[in-house]
């Protein structure tokens, strides 16, 4: 049996610089362009989704830096070469991670950009730590109250969302499912949710290769599932009710909501419904894209992100 990958294997070389930053009691692996510490520029913090790592933002890091911003992608708690503590995968702690990262990177505030689970961190941090978030962009990541409402009441969204989500609640079985056959689940996950145009490319093959390896890093499968397990189990506990109560506050900052037109997992009306909790939200469809719009159509997503940075956060 082959040895599992070392966490440092995610430090893939390229037009970027790898470094560590400590925040909220955790050591985070972070990446920014060319090793340029541009603390005088507006910070954009890039937060990846389920089953991935910082690599999902490879098309954004240099482009946003060249556009005049400081773009920093991180491996979320429990992923890649970031620490993997046994707990802390609840909404409060994840929001605290984002708050701590902004401060540790030397900034007073930032724009948060998140995909899927990373988008939940954006919503939570903007609501619970409003002083450090000036804008957010969420990709295939509806507001958690909108998601809960539709999963409970909309048959189409419930069918699209709940199958794998509920299966992953089972201890150990979920972890084995993610890691068996050298992380084959990750390739299935990408193929089921991506648009056909991206699937046929070398970029897709490279993304799948790196993410299949990353999910096999010790403890990553368990930690990645803890995000989903807290989201489910908290619905039946006081801490979940309290979290949802706190999240019932409309944001007044600019919010960009992106969704791939062909995303079979997060349906269109769900992103639109999120505007109930964001008074300045602009929803946008990304043509020719599925669930991973920032990787499938980075040209379009990057243009939207640069436009967002031109909005007035006041």
N, C-alpha and C positions, 0 to 999 in steps of 0.2 A: 504494500500500500504506500502510495506517495505521501511524503510529508505535506501537511497543510501549508499554504503560503504564509510567509512572514508579513506582518503588518506593513513593514517598510516597502513591500512590493508595490504599493499604490503610489509611491513617490516617482511617478513616471516622468522621465525627462521631456523637456519641451521649452517653449518660449515663456517660461514661468519659473518661479522660485518657490521652493518648499521651506516652510519654517513651522515652528511650534509656538502656540500662544496659550497661556493659562487663563481660564475664566471659569467662574462659578465652581471652583474646586476640581476642574477637569483640565487635562492637557489636550488641546485640540491641534490636529494637523491642518495647516492652512496653506493656501497657494495664491500667489499673485504674480503679475507679469514681471519678468526680467529681474526680479530681486529689487525693484524700485520701491522703496518705502515712501509712498506719496501721501503722507499724513495731512498735507495741506490741501488735498483734493477731497471732494465729496466722496464718502465711503458708500460702496454698494456691497452688501454682504449676500453671498450666493449660497442657498441652502438646498441640498439635493433631496430627492424623494426616496421611497422605499426600495430596498434592494440595490442601491447604487452607492456612489461615493463622489468626491469632488469632481471626478472626471466628466460627469454629466454637463459641467459648465465650461468645457474646453473651448467651445466656440464663442463664449462670452468674455472670458478673462481678458484676452489681449484686445479684442474689439472695443470693449468698454474702457479699457485703459487708454487706448489710442484716441478715444472720444473725449478724454479729459477727466476721467474719474478714477478712483482707486477701487478696483474690483478685487474682492477677496473671496475665494471659494473655500469652504471648510468641509472636512468629514464630520458629520454630525456625531453627537454622543453615541458611542457603541459601534461606529463604522470605521472602516479603513484603518488609518494609523492614529486615530484618536483613541483616548482611553475608553475602556469598556466596563464601567462600574455596574454592579448588579442591580442598581435601581436609579431612578431619576428620569423615567420615560413618560412622565405625566406632563400635562399642559403647563403647569406652573413652573416646573423645573426647566423645561425646554425654553420657555419664554425667558427665564433667568439666564440660560445659556446665551441667548442672543444678546440680552442686555450686557452681560459680562464681556462678551466678545467685542462689542462696539467700544466699550470703555478700555479694554485691554489693548485694542488696536490703536488707541490714542485719540479717539473721536468722541464728541459729545452727542452726536446723533448719526443716523445712517438711513439709507434706503435698503429695505429687506426684499430680496427676491427669492421665492421658494416654489418648488415643484412638489406636488402631492404632500407627503408628510412635512416637507420643508415649508410648504405653504401654511400648514397648520401652525408652525412656529411663527410665521409672519403674522397671522391673525392674532395669535395669543400675545406675542410681544407687543404689537401695536396697541392692543387693548389694555394689557396689564402694566406695560412700561411705556406709556405714550410719549414721555419726554425724549426718549432716545430713538424714536422712529418717526421720520419725516414723510415717508412714502412707502408703499408696499406694492409689489407685483406678485401675483399668485398664478401659477400655471397648473391647470387641472386640479385645483385645490379650492373648493367652495368653503364658505364660512361654516364652521362646525355646527352651528345651529341649523343652517339651511340643509346641511348634509343629513343631520339626524332627522329632521322633519320629513325629507323626501324618502329616506330609507324606510321610515315607518309607514308612510302614506302613499308612496308612488310605486306601483308594481314594477314598472320598467327600471327605475333606479335601484330598487331593492334586488331585482334579479341580476342586474349588472354588477352590483357591489358586494352582496353578502356571501356568495359562494365560497370563494377563497378566504375571505375575511373570517368567516366562522370556522373553517377548517383549521386555520392557523392558531385558534385559541387553545388547541390541545397541546399540553406540554410534551416536549420531546418529539412528538410526531411532526409538528410543524417544522422544527429544526432539521429533522431528517429529510423532509420533503424538499426543503430549500437546498440542501447540500448534496443529496444523492446524485450519482452519475456526474460528478464534477460540476455541480451547480447547474444541471440541465434545466431546472425550473426557471432560472433567470432567462434563458433563451426563449423558453415557452412564453414566459410573462411578457417579454418584449415583442415577440411575434404576434401575440394575441391582441396587443393594445396599440401597436404602431401601424401607420399607413403603409400600403404596399410599396410606395415609391422609395421610402427610406430602407425598407427591408432588403431591397435588391442592391444596396450600395456597400462599398468597402467600409465606409464609416460605421454602418450598422454592425458589420461583422467584427470590427475592432471594438466597438462599445460592448457587444455581447461577450467577447473574449475577456476583456478586462473585468466586467461585472461578474461573470461566472467565477473568475479567480477570487475576486474580492469577497464574495459571499462565503467562501471557504476558509477565510481567515478565522482562527479560533475565536469563538464567542460572538462573531458578527451576526450569524443567523439568529441566535437567541436574542441579542439586543435589538435587532431590527424588528423582530416579532413583538417585543415588549411594547413598542409604540402602539401596535394594533390591539394588543391585549389590554393595555390600560384604557384605550378608547372604548373598548367593548365593556369591560368589567366595571368601569367607573359609572356607566349608565345606571347601575343598580346599587350604587353606594353614595353616601352623602358627599364625598369629595367630588364626584362627577356632577351631582346636582349643583353644588356650589360653583364649580368651574363654568357650567353652562349659564348659571345666573350671572356671573361676572362677565361672560362673553356677550350678554344681551345689552351691549352698549354700542351705539353707532359710532363709527370712526368718521372724523371730519377731514382726515388727510387724504391726498390723492391715492386712489387704489386702481390698479390695472388688473383686470381679470382676463387671462388668456386661456383659451381652450382650442385644441385641435378639432377641426370640423369633423374628422372621422374618429374621434375618441369614443370607443364603445363602453368605456368604464365610468366616466363622469359625463352625464348628459347635459345638453345645452341649457335647459331651463334651470338646472341647479346652479350654474354659475351666475345666471341672470338674477336668480332669487337672492343671491348673496348681497345684492345692492341694498337690501333692507337694512343691513348693518354697516353700510358705507355710503355716506351722503354724497361723496365725490368719487363714485366708482365708474370706470369706463370698461365695459365688457367688450372683448374682441374675439372673433373667430379667426383661427389660423388655417387657411386653406392648404390642402395637401398634407395634412398632419393628423396624427392620432394623439395618443396620450403624452408623448414626449416632444412637445412642440419646439422646445428650445434646442433639441438635438436634431429633429427632423427638418425644421425650417428655421435655422439660426439666423438667416438673413432677415426674415420678417420679424422674429422675436427681438433681435438686437435693435432694429429700427424702432419698435414699440418701446423698448426700454430707454433708449436715448430720448425719445419724445417724452416719456414719463419724467425723466430727469429735468426736462425743461418746464415742467409745471410748477406753479407757486405752492409750496407746502403750507403757506399760511392760510 
